[in-house]
């Protein structure tokens, strides 16, 4: 199925051109932004966004990472199917982590990437864990941000509520006002201009003044079954599927996607992994300051120093 009819001059996408990769044949395609040199001898970095998010969440990260690690370091930003400039899935029930992990596998194969440092926010981190369960050699290292084996139902319910509210809005002024109210909870110190820019990562305003999502609206419906008091099934075996590779764990201060207790349990299980809190922000993490990006850049550069670039510390296998 074709993706959304996004304006050619849409500002958030202007500096992030994409190529599309066929994953299932026909019009089933995944959009990727590739920068740096894949043949540089450095471990490629592959970034995957959250549930309804797209690769613009990594725009600031990409700029800062290039400054810290070098402009030729290969970085691949991915729009999962149904998000951004990737095609929609044919059936709503096909939106699932195993299918997204399979797509990432096919994308890496098409790009000639045999192993990579994988960065995932929220749902993107769950896709990485699923990929590790089926194709562990693809994961040379992982960075999980607000992502873990136990999702917080509070975050799912709030996301559903917010997306449904935005879906009712007509008029750019109303969209800006409501979007600022929603986003200010996660980014209380952000200016109105910054909140407006964040809102345009998930929606654009069409010629009729309607807020149009940059994702398949069926993703909203798939959140309907969740309630605040749900106890979601823990997926610790998937988290442990990443035990063969170096890991960095990060959690934003105000996130409702990953409980602090789960984050601390993840750190307990991965004694070799460093843990960082991203202050004064929620999900997705903005990754727009040197303080937030430097731990990731240092981690990625350290990975390349280990034998062959992919040998994890002894504790990782414990």
C-alpha positions as CSV (number, residue, x, y, z in Angstrom):
1,X,0.0,0.0,0.0
2,X,1.2,3.5,-0.8
3,X,2.3,5.7,2.0
4,X,1.0,9.1,2.9
5,X,0.8,12.0,0.4
6,X,3.4,14.2,2.1
7,X,4.2,17.6,0.6
8,X,7.5,17.6,-1.3
9,X,8.6,20.7,0.6
10,X,7.7,19.4,4.1
11,X,10.4,21.1,6.3
12,X,11.3,18.2,8.7
13,X,12.0,15.9,5.7
14,X,13.9,18.5,3.6
15,X,17.4,17.7,4.9
16,X,16.7,14.0,5.3
17,X,16.3,12.5,1.8
18,X,15.4,8.8,1.6
19,X,15.7,5.9,-0.7
20,X,13.2,3.1,-0.5
21,X,14.0,-0.6,-0.2
22,X,11.6,-3.3,-1.3
23,X,11.0,-5.7,1.5
24,X,8.1,-7.9,0.5
25,X,7.8,-7.3,-3.2
26,X,5.6,-5.0,-5.2
27,X,4.9,-1.7,-3.4
28,X,6.0,-2.9,0.1
29,X,8.8,-0.5,0.8
30,X,10.9,0.8,3.7
31,X,12.3,4.3,3.5
32,X,15.9,4.9,4.8
33,X,18.2,7.8,5.0
34,X,21.8,6.7,4.6
35,X,24.7,9.0,5.4
36,X,28.5,8.5,5.7
37,X,30.3,5.6,4.0
38,X,29.0,2.1,4.5
39,X,32.4,0.8,3.3
40,X,34.4,2.9,5.8
41,X,35.4,0.0,8.0
42,X,33.4,1.4,10.8
43,X,30.4,-0.3,12.4
44,X,27.2,1.1,10.8
45,X,24.7,2.7,13.2
46,X,21.0,1.9,12.5
47,X,18.4,4.1,14.2
48,X,14.7,3.0,14.7
49,X,12.0,5.3,16.1
50,X,9.1,4.7,18.4
51,X,5.6,3.3,17.9
52,X,4.2,5.9,15.4
53,X,7.4,7.8,15.0
54,X,9.7,8.3,12.0
55,X,13.3,9.0,11.3
56,X,13.0,12.8,12.0
57,X,13.4,11.9,15.7
58,X,17.1,11.3,14.9
59,X,17.8,14.5,12.9
60,X,19.5,16.3,15.8
61,X,21.3,13.1,16.9
62,X,22.7,12.7,13.4
63,X,24.1,16.2,13.3
64,X,25.7,15.9,16.7
65,X,27.0,12.4,16.2
66,X,28.7,13.4,13.0
67,X,30.5,16.2,14.9
68,X,31.6,13.8,17.6
69,X,32.4,10.7,15.6
70,X,33.2,11.9,12.1
71,X,31.1,12.9,9.1
72,X,31.9,9.6,7.2
73,X,30.6,7.3,10.0
74,X,27.8,5.2,8.3
75,X,24.4,5.9,9.8
76,X,21.1,4.5,8.6
77,X,17.8,6.1,9.8
78,X,14.8,3.9,9.2
79,X,11.1,4.6,8.8
80,X,9.2,1.4,9.9
81,X,6.4,0.4,7.7
82,X,3.3,2.6,8.2
83,X,5.5,5.5,9.4
84,X,7.0,8.5,7.7
85,X,7.8,7.8,4.0
86,X,7.5,4.0,4.2
87,X,4.5,2.2,2.7
88,X,1.6,1.1,4.9
89,X,1.0,-2.5,5.6
90,X,-1.9,-4.2,3.8
91,X,-3.6,-5.4,7.0
92,X,-3.8,-3.7,10.4
93,X,-3.0,-6.9,12.2
94,X,0.3,-7.1,10.3
95,X,1.7,-4.2,12.4
96,X,3.7,-6.3,14.9
97,X,7.3,-6.5,16.1
98,X,8.2,-9.8,14.3
99,X,7.2,-8.3,11.0
100,X,9.1,-5.1,11.7
101,X,12.2,-7.1,12.7
102,X,11.9,-9.0,9.5
103,X,11.8,-5.8,7.5
104,X,14.9,-4.5,9.3
105,X,16.7,-7.7,8.5
106,X,15.9,-7.3,4.8
107,X,16.9,-3.6,4.8
108,X,20.3,-4.5,6.3
109,X,20.7,-7.3,3.8
110,X,19.9,-4.9,0.9
111,X,22.5,-2.4,2.2
112,X,25.1,-5.1,2.6
113,X,25.3,-4.6,6.4
114,X,26.2,-7.8,8.2
115,X,26.2,-6.4,11.7
116,X,25.4,-3.0,13.2
117,X,25.1,-0.9,16.3
118,X,21.3,-0.7,16.7
119,X,19.6,2.3,18.4
120,X,15.9,2.0,19.3
121,X,13.5,4.3,21.1
122,X,10.4,2.8,22.7
123,X,8.8,0.4,20.3
124,X,12.0,0.6,18.1
125,X,13.9,-1.0,21.0
126,X,11.4,-3.8,21.1
127,X,12.0,-4.4,17.4
128,X,15.7,-4.6,18.1
129,X,15.1,-7.2,20.8
130,X,12.9,-9.3,18.4
131,X,15.6,-9.0,15.7
132,X,18.2,-10.3,18.2
133,X,16.1,-13.4,18.9
134,X,16.0,-14.4,15.2
135,X,19.2,-12.9,13.8
136,X,21.6,-12.2,16.7
137,X,24.7,-11.8,14.5
138,X,23.1,-8.6,13.0
139,X,23.4,-7.0,16.4
140,X,26.9,-5.8,17.1
141,X,25.8,-3.6,19.9
142,X,22.6,-2.0,21.1
143,X,21.4,1.3,22.6
144,X,17.9,1.1,24.1
145,X,16.2,4.4,24.9
146,X,12.9,4.2,26.9
147,X,12.7,0.6,25.7
148,X,12.6,-2.6,27.5
149,X,10.9,-6.0,27.9
150,X,7.9,-4.6,29.9
151,X,5.8,-1.8,28.4
152,X,4.1,0.6,30.7
153,X,0.3,0.7,29.9
154,X,0.1,4.3,31.1
155,X,2.2,5.3,28.2
156,X,0.1,3.3,25.7
157,X,-3.1,4.8,27.0
158,X,-1.8,8.3,27.0
159,X,-0.4,7.9,23.5
160,X,-3.8,6.7,22.3
161,X,-5.6,9.6,24.0
162,X,-3.3,12.2,22.5
163,X,-3.3,10.8,19.0
164,X,-7.1,10.6,19.0
165,X,-7.4,14.2,20.2
166,X,-5.0,15.4,17.5
167,X,-7.0,13.5,14.9
168,X,-10.0,15.7,15.6
169,X,-8.3,19.0,15.0
170,X,-8.9,21.4,12.1
171,X,-7.0,24.6,11.6
172,X,-3.3,25.2,12.1
173,X,-3.7,27.5,15.1
174,X,-5.8,24.9,16.9
175,X,-3.3,22.2,16.1
176,X,-0.4,24.3,17.4
177,X,-2.3,25.1,20.6
178,X,-3.3,21.5,21.4
179,X,0.1,20.0,20.3
180,X,1.9,22.4,22.6
181,X,-0.3,21.4,25.6
182,X,0.4,17.7,24.9
183,X,4.1,18.1,24.3
184,X,4.8,20.5,27.2
185,X,4.2,17.6,29.6
186,X,7.2,15.8,28.2
187,X,9.3,18.9,27.5
188,X,8.4,21.4,30.1
189,X,11.4,23.7,29.4
190,X,11.0,23.7,25.6
191,X,10.1,27.0,23.8
192,X,6.9,27.2,21.8
193,X,9.0,27.1,18.6
194,X,10.6,23.9,19.7
195,X,7.3,22.4,20.6
196,X,5.9,23.3,17.2
197,X,8.9,21.7,15.5
198,X,8.3,18.5,17.6
199,X,4.7,18.4,16.6
200,X,5.6,18.5,12.9
201,X,7.6,15.3,13.3
202,X,4.3,13.3,13.5
203,X,1.8,15.5,11.6
204,X,1.5,18.0,8.8
205,X,-1.2,20.5,8.0
206,X,-2.9,20.0,4.7
207,X,-4.3,22.6,2.4
208,X,-7.7,22.4,4.2
209,X,-6.0,23.1,7.5
210,X,-6.5,19.5,8.7
211,X,-3.8,17.8,10.8
212,X,-2.7,14.8,8.9
213,X,-0.6,12.1,10.7
214,X,2.7,11.0,9.3
215,X,1.8,7.4,10.1
216,X,-1.0,4.9,9.3
217,X,-4.0,5.9,11.4
218,X,-4.7,2.2,12.0
219,X,-1.8,2.3,14.5
220,X,-4.1,4.3,16.8
221,X,-6.8,1.7,16.7
222,X,-4.4,-1.0,17.6
223,X,-3.9,0.8,21.0
224,X,-7.6,0.5,21.9
225,X,-7.4,-2.8,23.9
226,X,-5.1,-1.3,26.5
227,X,-6.2,0.0,29.9
228,X,-4.3,1.8,32.7
229,X,-4.5,-1.1,35.1
230,X,-3.3,-3.7,32.5
231,X,-0.5,-6.0,33.5
232,X,1.4,-6.6,30.3
233,X,3.3,-9.8,29.6
234,X,7.0,-9.3,30.3
235,X,9.4,-10.3,27.5
236,X,12.6,-10.9,29.4
237,X,13.8,-13.7,27.0
238,X,13.8,-11.1,24.2
239,X,15.9,-8.7,26.3
240,X,18.3,-11.6,27.1
241,X,18.6,-12.2,23.3
242,X,20.8,-9.1,23.3
243,X,23.2,-10.6,25.9
244,X,25.8,-11.5,23.3
245,X,26.6,-7.8,22.4
246,X,27.6,-4.6,24.2
247,X,24.7,-2.5,25.4
248,X,23.9,1.0,26.5
249,X,20.7,1.7,28.4
250,X,19.0,5.2,28.6
251,X,15.8,6.4,30.1
252,X,14.3,9.9,29.8
253,X,13.3,11.5,33.0
254,X,9.5,11.9,32.3
255,X,8.9,8.9,30.2
256,X,5.7,6.8,30.7
257,X,6.9,4.1,28.4
258,X,9.4,2.4,30.7
259,X,9.0,2.2,34.4
260,X,12.1,3.1,36.5
261,X,11.9,-0.3,38.3
262,X,12.1,-2.1,35.0
263,X,15.0,0.0,33.9
264,X,16.9,-0.8,37.1
265,X,16.2,-4.5,36.7
266,X,17.6,-4.3,33.1
267,X,20.8,-2.7,34.5
268,X,21.0,-5.5,37.2
269,X,20.7,-8.2,34.5
270,X,23.3,-6.4,32.3
271,X,26.0,-5.6,34.8
272,X,28.3,-4.5,32.0
273,X,25.9,-1.9,30.6
274,X,26.0,1.7,31.5
275,X,22.8,3.5,32.4
276,X,22.0,7.2,31.7
277,X,19.0,9.4,32.5
278,X,18.1,12.0,29.9
279,X,17.0,15.0,32.1
280,X,14.0,17.3,31.7
281,X,12.4,15.4,28.9
282,X,10.0,12.5,28.1
283,X,9.5,10.2,25.1
284,X,10.8,10.4,22.5
285,X,14.2,11.6,23.8
286,X,15.1,14.7,21.8
287,X,18.9,13.8,21.6
288,X,19.5,17.4,20.7
289,X,22.3,18.3,23.1
290,X,25.9,17.2,23.4
291,X,25.3,15.9,26.9
292,X,22.6,13.5,25.6
293,X,24.5,12.4,22.5
294,X,28.0,12.1,23.9
295,X,27.3,8.9,25.9
296,X,26.0,7.3,22.7
297,X,28.9,8.5,20.6
298,X,31.5,7.3,23.2
299,X,29.8,3.9,23.4
300,X,29.8,3.5,19.6
301,X,33.4,4.4,19.3
302,X,34.3,2.1,22.2
303,X,32.6,-0.8,20.5
304,X,34.9,-0.5,17.5
305,X,37.9,-0.8,19.9
306,X,36.9,-4.2,21.1
307,X,38.4,-7.1,19.1
308,X,36.8,-7.3,15.7
309,X,34.5,-4.5,16.7
310,X,31.9,-6.9,18.1
311,X,33.4,-8.7,21.1
312,X,31.5,-7.9,24.2
313,X,33.0,-7.6,27.7
314,X,33.0,-10.9,29.7
315,X,30.1,-9.8,32.0
316,X,27.7,-9.5,29.0
317,X,27.6,-13.3,28.7
318,X,26.9,-13.8,32.4
